[in-house]
Amino acid sequence: MPLIYSIGKLTVGNALMVGWKPRIEGIENVPKTGGAIFAGNHLSVADELFLGAAVPRHLAFWAKSDYFVGKGVKGFFSRKLMEGLGAIRVERAGGRAALTAFDAAIPALKGGDLVAVYPEGTRSPDGKLYRGRTGVARLAVAAGVPIIPVGMIGTEVVQPIGQIYPKLMRGQVTVKFGEPIDTVGRSDDRTSLRELTDQVMGEIQKMTGQEYVPRYAPKRPE
């Protein structure tokens, strides 16, 4: 586990577990060894904080490339922080540039690391669960690792859009881990990837009880 991530687990992670006292369900579904993808719903920026606090192992999150290329002292510390957390760089340009994140994630997963992905692609604007994008399935099949569905409940209340820090509300957040979905032997054709993605979203919906919307979530304004 990267040093800065370890420090964060001991400080921020423990503070969240003690101060906010989130309920954790299905922790036995978190693999003790080996690579896996955690695919969850996305209600708040607090999702990453509580998910990282709940998972006992290192969990690699995606971070936009801006954090890796900043100038000056601020840019230096931002870059070192991302590297120290073991974050995976994502290019905002999309297309071939965005696929570099996959290129970085696949060897990490094959090497036994854990990666967090939000299939909806953006935070839900209204608390509903939107159609998942097939990138999570494509990545899991390419790396040959299982997908762990994750259901986050209450994070949008603790830290709604516009709230800088999570509000101190004990017992409001619940983190649910579903049973691993095996991807070994799965085809990577478009139809199969869509079926696998829909399966993952179905498991998330069962855990959260969110209303499902069979279309992609609208992009948030810049």
C-alpha positions as CSV (number, residue, x, y, z in Angstrom):
1,M,0.0,0.0,0.0
2,P,1.5,3.4,-1.0
3,L,2.8,5.4,2.0
4,I,0.5,8.4,1.6
5,Y,-2.5,6.2,1.1
6,S,-1.5,4.3,4.3
7,I,-1.3,7.6,6.2
8,G,-4.7,8.6,4.8
9,K,-6.2,5.3,6.0
10,L,-4.8,5.9,9.5
11,T,-6.0,9.5,9.7
12,V,-8.9,10.4,7.4
13,G,-10.1,6.8,7.1
14,N,-10.2,6.2,10.8
15,A,-11.8,9.6,11.4
16,L,-14.6,8.8,9.0
17,M,-15.2,5.4,10.6
18,V,-15.3,6.8,14.1
19,G,-16.9,10.2,13.5
20,W,-19.5,9.3,10.9
21,K,-19.9,5.6,11.9
22,P,-21.0,4.3,8.5
23,R,-22.7,0.9,8.3
24,I,-20.7,-1.7,6.3
25,E,-22.4,-4.7,4.8
26,G,-21.0,-7.6,2.8
27,I,-17.4,-6.9,3.8
28,E,-16.8,-10.7,3.4
29,N,-17.2,-10.1,-0.4
30,V,-14.0,-7.9,-0.5
31,P,-11.2,-10.2,-1.6
32,K,-8.2,-10.5,0.7
33,T,-5.8,-10.9,-2.2
34,G,-5.8,-10.5,-6.0
35,G,-7.1,-7.9,-8.3
36,A,-10.8,-6.8,-8.5
37,I,-12.9,-3.9,-9.7
38,F,-15.3,-2.1,-7.3
39,A,-18.2,-0.8,-9.4
40,G,-20.5,1.5,-7.5
41,N,-23.3,4.1,-7.8
42,H,-22.2,7.7,-7.6
43,L,-24.2,10.1,-5.5
44,S,-21.5,12.4,-4.0
45,V,-17.8,13.2,-3.9
46,A,-17.9,11.6,-0.5
47,D,-18.4,8.2,-2.2
48,E,-14.6,7.9,-2.7
49,L,-13.9,8.8,1.0
50,F,-16.2,6.3,2.5
51,L,-15.4,3.5,0.0
52,G,-11.7,4.0,0.6
53,A,-12.3,4.0,4.4
54,A,-14.4,0.8,4.2
55,V,-12.0,-1.3,2.0
56,P,-9.1,-2.6,4.1
57,R,-6.7,-2.8,1.1
58,H,-5.3,-0.2,-1.2
59,L,-8.0,1.0,-3.7
60,A,-6.9,2.9,-6.8
61,F,-9.2,5.7,-7.9
62,W,-9.2,7.6,-11.2
63,A,-7.9,11.2,-11.2
64,K,-8.1,13.7,-14.0
65,S,-4.8,14.5,-15.7
66,D,-4.8,18.1,-14.5
67,Y,-3.7,16.9,-11.1
68,F,-0.6,15.3,-12.6
69,V,0.6,18.2,-14.8
70,G,0.2,21.3,-12.7
71,K,2.9,24.0,-12.6
72,G,4.8,25.5,-9.7
73,V,4.8,24.4,-6.1
74,K,1.1,23.6,-6.1
75,G,1.4,21.5,-9.2
76,F,4.4,19.7,-7.6
77,F,2.5,18.8,-4.5
78,S,-0.6,17.8,-6.4
79,R,1.4,15.5,-8.6
80,K,3.2,13.9,-5.7
81,L,-0.1,13.5,-3.8
82,M,-1.7,11.6,-6.7
83,E,1.4,9.4,-7.2
84,G,1.5,8.8,-3.5
85,L,-2.1,7.7,-3.4
86,G,-1.6,5.4,-6.3
87,A,-4.2,7.2,-8.4
88,I,-4.8,6.3,-12.1
89,R,-4.4,9.2,-14.5
90,V,-7.4,10.0,-16.8
91,E,-7.1,12.3,-19.8
92,R,-10.2,14.5,-20.2
93,A,-9.7,14.7,-23.9
94,G,-11.4,11.4,-24.4
95,G,-10.7,9.0,-27.4
96,R,-7.3,7.4,-27.6
97,A,-6.0,9.7,-24.8
98,A,-8.6,8.5,-22.3
99,L,-7.7,4.9,-23.0
100,T,-4.3,5.4,-21.4
101,A,-6.2,5.1,-18.1
102,F,-7.2,1.6,-19.1
103,D,-3.6,0.9,-20.2
104,A,-2.5,1.8,-16.6
105,A,-5.3,0.0,-14.8
106,I,-4.9,-3.4,-16.6
107,P,-1.4,-4.2,-15.3
108,A,-2.4,-2.9,-11.8
109,L,-5.3,-5.2,-11.7
110,K,-3.3,-8.2,-13.0
111,G,-0.7,-7.4,-10.4
112,G,-3.3,-7.8,-7.7
113,D,-4.4,-4.2,-7.0
114,L,-8.0,-3.0,-6.6
115,V,-9.5,-0.3,-8.7
116,A,-12.7,1.7,-8.2
117,V,-15.0,2.6,-11.1
118,Y,-18.3,4.4,-11.3
119,P,-20.1,3.0,-14.4
120,E,-22.6,5.9,-14.6
121,G,-19.6,8.1,-15.5
122,T,-20.8,11.1,-13.4
123,R,-22.6,11.8,-10.2
124,S,-26.3,11.2,-10.3
125,P,-28.1,14.6,-10.6
126,D,-31.2,13.4,-8.8
127,G,-30.4,10.3,-6.7
128,K,-31.6,7.9,-9.4
129,L,-29.4,5.1,-10.8
130,Y,-28.6,5.6,-14.5
131,R,-27.5,3.2,-17.2
132,G,-23.9,2.0,-16.8
133,R,-21.2,2.5,-19.4
134,T,-19.5,-0.6,-20.6
135,G,-16.0,0.5,-19.7
136,V,-16.2,-1.3,-16.4
137,A,-17.0,-4.6,-18.1
138,R,-14.3,-4.1,-20.8
139,L,-11.7,-3.4,-18.2
140,A,-12.7,-6.4,-16.1
141,V,-12.7,-8.8,-19.0
142,A,-9.4,-7.5,-20.3
143,A,-7.7,-7.9,-16.9
144,G,-9.5,-11.1,-16.0
145,V,-10.7,-9.9,-12.6
146,P,-14.0,-10.1,-10.8
147,I,-16.4,-7.1,-10.4
148,I,-17.6,-6.3,-6.9
149,P,-20.9,-4.3,-7.0
150,V,-21.0,-1.5,-4.5
151,G,-24.0,0.3,-3.2
152,M,-23.6,3.6,-1.5
153,I,-26.5,5.0,0.5
154,G,-26.7,8.4,2.2
155,T,-23.6,10.1,0.9
156,E,-25.6,12.6,-1.0
157,V,-27.1,13.7,2.3
158,V,-23.8,13.9,4.2
159,Q,-22.1,15.8,1.4
160,P,-24.6,17.1,-1.2
161,I,-23.4,18.9,-4.4
162,G,-21.9,22.2,-3.3
163,Q,-21.0,21.1,0.2
164,I,-17.2,21.4,0.6
165,Y,-16.8,19.0,3.5
166,P,-19.0,16.0,4.7
167,K,-21.5,17.1,7.4
168,L,-21.0,15.2,10.6
169,M,-23.9,12.8,10.6
170,R,-23.3,9.6,12.4
171,G,-24.9,6.4,11.0
172,Q,-26.3,8.2,7.9
173,V,-24.0,6.4,5.3
174,T,-24.2,2.7,4.4
175,V,-21.6,0.9,2.2
176,K,-22.8,-2.4,0.7
177,F,-20.5,-4.9,-1.1
178,G,-22.3,-7.4,-3.3
179,E,-21.0,-10.9,-4.3
180,P,-18.2,-10.9,-6.9
181,I,-19.2,-11.3,-10.5
182,D,-16.7,-13.5,-12.3
183,T,-15.5,-12.3,-15.7
184,V,-13.1,-15.1,-16.7
185,G,-14.1,-16.5,-20.0
186,R,-16.5,-13.7,-20.8
187,S,-16.5,-12.4,-24.4
188,D,-15.5,-8.8,-25.1
189,D,-17.9,-8.2,-27.9
190,R,-20.3,-5.3,-27.6
191,T,-23.4,-7.4,-26.7
192,S,-21.6,-9.4,-24.0
193,L,-20.1,-6.3,-22.5
194,R,-23.5,-4.6,-22.4
195,E,-25.0,-7.7,-20.7
196,L,-22.3,-7.8,-18.1
197,T,-22.7,-4.0,-17.4
198,D,-26.4,-4.4,-17.1
199,Q,-25.9,-7.3,-14.7
200,V,-23.6,-5.1,-12.5
201,M,-26.1,-2.2,-12.5
202,G,-28.9,-4.6,-11.6
203,E,-26.9,-5.8,-8.5
204,I,-26.2,-2.2,-7.5
205,Q,-29.9,-1.3,-7.8
206,K,-30.9,-4.3,-5.6
207,M,-28.6,-3.1,-2.9
208,T,-29.5,0.6,-3.0
209,G,-33.2,0.5,-4.0
210,Q,-32.7,3.5,-6.3
211,E,-35.1,4.1,-9.2
212,Y,-33.3,2.8,-12.3
213,V,-33.3,5.1,-15.4
214,P,-32.4,3.1,-18.7
215,R,-30.4,6.0,-20.2
216,Y,-27.1,7.6,-19.5
217,A,-26.9,10.3,-16.9
218,P,-26.7,13.9,-18.2
219,K,-23.3,15.4,-18.0
220,R,-22.8,18.0,-15.3
221,P,-22.1,21.6,-16.5
222,E,-18.5,22.7,-16.2
